[in-house]
Amino acid sequence: MSISYLEAIRDAQAKVLADDPNVFIYGQDVGSFGGAFKATKGLHDEFPGRIIDSPISEDAMVGMAVGAAIEGMRPIIEMQFADFSTAGFNQIVNQAATLFWRTRTPCPITIRLPSGGTPGSGPFHSQSMEGIYAQYPGLVVVTPATVEDAYHLLVQAVQTDDPVLFCEHKYLYYHLKAEEIGGDPLPIGKARIVRSGTNATVVSYSAMVHECLKAARLLSEDGYEIEVVDLRSVKPMDTDTILGSVARTGRLLVVGESFPWGGVAAEVVARVTSEGFHLLDAPPQRLCSKDTPIPFHPDLWAVHRPTANTVVHALRRLVGF
Amino acid sequence: MARLLEEKLSSLYRAGGKIVGGVYVSRGQEAFSASLASQLTTGKDVYGPLIRDQAGRLAFGENPVVAFQTFFGSPAGPMRGRDGNVHRGEPREGIPAMISHLGSLVAVVCGMLMARRMKGVTDCVGATSIGDGATSTGSFHEALNTAAVEKLPLVIGVANNQFAYSTPNDRQFACDSLVDRAIGYGIDGFEVDGTDLAACLRTFQHAVARARAGHGPQMVVGSLLRLAGHGEHDDASYIPDDLKKEHFGRDCLEVAREQISEHQWANVETLTEWENECRNIIDTCVQQAGDDGKPDPYSEDWSPLANKNLLDGYLLS
């Protein structure tokens, strides 16, 4: 009996809905239809009146969630695609993110962002928004790479008294499965070393963790042991675990799927350069997508984003420095 | 009271020293604003005031000292120097604090109403204001459409003061009247002379009662003129003189005085008495807010999150 990344997201929502009567889900097609990706399948019948279809109005959806949070509710907003959250951007970064700071009123909302590329999805159904939202004070941004984290981070997100952007990766929805969801989860803000190594550190998150693990396996055939760090949440970012790993390996590569200007990868490099310059035996590197909109054709897309092969290439240059 | 309070704010702004940032007044819009808020019950209803709602705030029960505290950036005010002037509120008391992005507060009020309905609270109305300019935002449209779909007990007062900052109505919208938009949303719409206190009171009383009775969102469009600049920094030279002579250019407070006298609601002595009382309250408030001092950057906790465990430690140092 295995559980997929998508089922874990569904089950996590079922759990928080069952645990807390203040939780409700609001989004496009989330009701009896069960959501564009079926992440809310069956919940409409299981929790009557609490899984609510919204108009195509991302701005109003988030504004409504903030209002509900003021009244003590814990709404989960499903954006149909992370890309569409730009239509609700103002409410996220100016209304939700500033509410506690300005008024001492907690804003416990969770915004689910079906993120990242899948073949054939093109420029507007493929984006990774974590770096944009992490830029704003007052937001928590989590990026689960595993089935267990998809479950536990979502439960924790809903239980958090602050707005959380939950960046769930669409490529992992069906591809990634686990035998079961274990207990004893790590808290938000704690990174995980998913593979130990001595020659270089690769810091990554979300679907790219799996490309990095593949790359590490390929390089181990050549005798290089690569340490892979899964950030799990990009804000807060677990700087200590990153620095601890770089202290062991002396080399850093950061891999992210989002666009290359600024962003999470740049933030990791900046922190390590600033706090761990003395630990580095080589200039820290980053590998992101190309600086173009995300292409439609699978052959173009496969080259646009980092893959195990390009990670291997980047790591070979890094360890050979 | 609102007029006198804002006149005090304006004179403090011109004198310099106490006021941090700009001053935005609602001269000419007081009757419309107060008429909406006076139909609400504090503690039971939701009121989301906007820029020119000093009168509505007072009618809803906001302590006048809060205005001065927020304009001064006082650490004892509800915004503690973290936000200022008209961006103030007590969300948990039913008064959400507006952000500068006009139109975006409507959805917040809708969310508060939806949450209350989910909790089984039925006898509650949510009211908010908007200007002619902000009716052009996508945020306004999305929220109103959503309110209509959800049939929320929302009352929105559209103060058509003819200008969005300096932009006249003919550069803002092309429909004959903003109230026509109500038809498009499938909600009730009413037009009122925004300078006529008695008419505003009657119209809002009707609209609030309809919302409370379950008839869904209500839109009230009031025609009036902002008898001041967008802010005190603005001389409003773009408002043509002939427009000021239009019916909607008359001062709602003068109209109200005539109506009060006509209906014998109060005599001249009583009005003077009220005015003096207001002046005394305002002076006390200015004194109190001034005595609060300034926020201290070194004791400020600089924490944007409710959950301190989730602060990014690296960014704190």
HADDOCK unambig.tbl for C-alpha pairs under 7 A between the chains (distance, minus, plus):
assign (segid A and resid 55 and name CA) (segid B and resid 146 and name CA) 6.62 0.50 0.50
assign (segid A and resid 57 and name CA) (segid B and resid 142 and name CA) 5.63 0.50 0.50
assign (segid A and resid 59 and name CA) (segid B and resid 139 and name CA) 6.08 0.50 0.50
assign (segid A and resid 59 and name CA) (segid B and resid 142 and name CA) 6.95 0.50 0.50
assign (segid A and resid 60 and name CA) (segid B and resid 107 and name CA) 5.23 0.50 0.50
assign (segid A and resid 60 and name CA) (segid B and resid 139 and name CA) 6.58 0.50 0.50
assign (segid A and resid 60 and name CA) (segid B and resid 142 and name CA) 5.51 0.50 0.50
assign (segid A and resid 60 and name CA) (segid B and resid 143 and name CA) 5.10 0.50 0.50
assign (segid A and resid 63 and name CA) (segid B and resid 104 and name CA) 6.89 0.50 0.50
assign (segid A and resid 63 and name CA) (segid B and resid 107 and name CA) 4.74 0.50 0.50
assign (segid A and resid 63 and name CA) (segid B and resid 108 and name CA) 4.75 0.50 0.50
assign (segid A and resid 63 and name CA) (segid B and resid 111 and name CA) 6.88 0.50 0.50
assign (segid A and resid 64 and name CA) (segid B and resid 107 and name CA) 4.99 0.50 0.50
assign (segid A and resid 64 and name CA) (segid B and resid 108 and name CA) 4.94 0.50 0.50
assign (segid A and resid 64 and name CA) (segid B and resid 110 and name CA) 5.87 0.50 0.50
assign (segid A and resid 64 and name CA) (segid B and resid 111 and name CA) 3.70 0.50 0.50
assign (segid A and resid 65 and name CA) (segid B and resid 111 and name CA) 5.88 0.50 0.50
assign (segid A and resid 66 and name CA) (segid B and resid 108 and name CA) 5.91 0.50 0.50
assign (segid A and resid 66 and name CA) (segid B and resid 111 and name CA) 6.75 0.50 0.50
assign (segid A and resid 67 and name CA) (segid B and resid 108 and name CA) 4.14 0.50 0.50
assign (segid A and resid 67 and name CA) (segid B and resid 109 and name CA) 5.87 0.50 0.50
assign (segid A and resid 67 and name CA) (segid B and resid 110 and name CA) 6.80 0.50 0.50
assign (segid A and resid 67 and name CA) (segid B and resid 111 and name CA) 4.08 0.50 0.50
assign (segid A and resid 67 and name CA) (segid B and resid 112 and name CA) 4.36 0.50 0.50
assign (segid A and resid 68 and name CA) (segid B and resid 111 and name CA) 4.64 0.50 0.50
assign (segid A and resid 68 and name CA) (segid B and resid 112 and name CA) 4.79 0.50 0.50
assign (segid A and resid 68 and name CA) (segid B and resid 114 and name CA) 6.86 0.50 0.50
assign (segid A and resid 68 and name CA) (segid B and resid 115 and name CA) 4.94 0.50 0.50
assign (segid A and resid 70 and name CA) (segid B and resid 91 and name CA) 6.32 0.50 0.50
assign (segid A and resid 70 and name CA) (segid B and resid 92 and name CA) 6.18 0.50 0.50
assign (segid A and resid 70 and name CA) (segid B and resid 112 and name CA) 6.83 0.50 0.50
assign (segid A and resid 71 and name CA) (segid B and resid 92 and name CA) 6.78 0.50 0.50
assign (segid A and resid 71 and name CA) (segid B and resid 112 and name CA) 5.94 0.50 0.50
assign (segid A and resid 71 and name CA) (segid B and resid 115 and name CA) 6.33 0.50 0.50
assign (segid A and resid 73 and name CA) (segid B and resid 115 and name CA) 6.73 0.50 0.50
assign (segid A and resid 95 and name CA) (segid B and resid 99 and name CA) 6.90 0.50 0.50
assign (segid A and resid 100 and name CA) (segid B and resid 304 and name CA) 6.56 0.50 0.50
assign (segid A and resid 100 and name CA) (segid B and resid 305 and name CA) 6.56 0.50 0.50
assign (segid A and resid 100 and name CA) (segid B and resid 306 and name CA) 6.53 0.50 0.50
assign (segid A and resid 101 and name CA) (segid B and resid 304 and name CA) 4.91 0.50 0.50
assign (segid A and resid 102 and name CA) (segid B and resid 79 and name CA) 5.82 0.50 0.50
assign (segid A and resid 102 and name CA) (segid B and resid 82 and name CA) 5.87 0.50 0.50
assign (segid A and resid 102 and name CA) (segid B and resid 83 and name CA) 6.26 0.50 0.50
assign (segid A and resid 103 and name CA) (segid B and resid 78 and name CA) 6.84 0.50 0.50
assign (segid A and resid 103 and name CA) (segid B and resid 79 and name CA) 6.07 0.50 0.50
assign (segid A and resid 103 and name CA) (segid B and resid 90 and name CA) 6.85 0.50 0.50
assign (segid A and resid 106 and name CA) (segid B and resid 306 and name CA) 5.85 0.50 0.50
assign (segid A and resid 137 and name CA) (segid B and resid 304 and name CA) 6.18 0.50 0.50
assign (segid A and resid 138 and name CA) (segid B and resid 304 and name CA) 4.72 0.50 0.50
assign (segid A and resid 138 and name CA) (segid B and resid 305 and name CA) 5.45 0.50 0.50
assign (segid A and resid 161 and name CA) (segid B and resid 306 and name CA) 6.05 0.50 0.50
assign (segid A and resid 161 and name CA) (segid B and resid 307 and name CA) 6.22 0.50 0.50
assign (segid A and resid 162 and name CA) (segid B and resid 305 and name CA) 6.18 0.50 0.50
assign (segid A and resid 162 and name CA) (segid B and resid 306 and name CA) 6.10 0.50 0.50
assign (segid A and resid 162 and name CA) (segid B and resid 307 and name CA) 6.83 0.50 0.50
assign (segid A and resid 189 and name CA) (segid B and resid 310 and name CA) 6.62 0.50 0.50
assign (segid A and resid 235 and name CA) (segid B and resid 312 and name CA) 6.60 0.50 0.50
assign (segid A and resid 236 and name CA) (segid B and resid 310 and name CA) 6.10 0.50 0.50
assign (segid A and resid 236 and name CA) (segid B and resid 311 and name CA) 6.08 0.50 0.50
assign (segid A and resid 236 and name CA) (segid B and resid 312 and name CA) 4.38 0.50 0.50
assign (segid A and resid 237 and name CA) (segid B and resid 312 and name CA) 6.18 0.50 0.50
assign (segid A and resid 239 and name CA) (segid B and resid 314 and name CA) 6.89 0.50 0.50
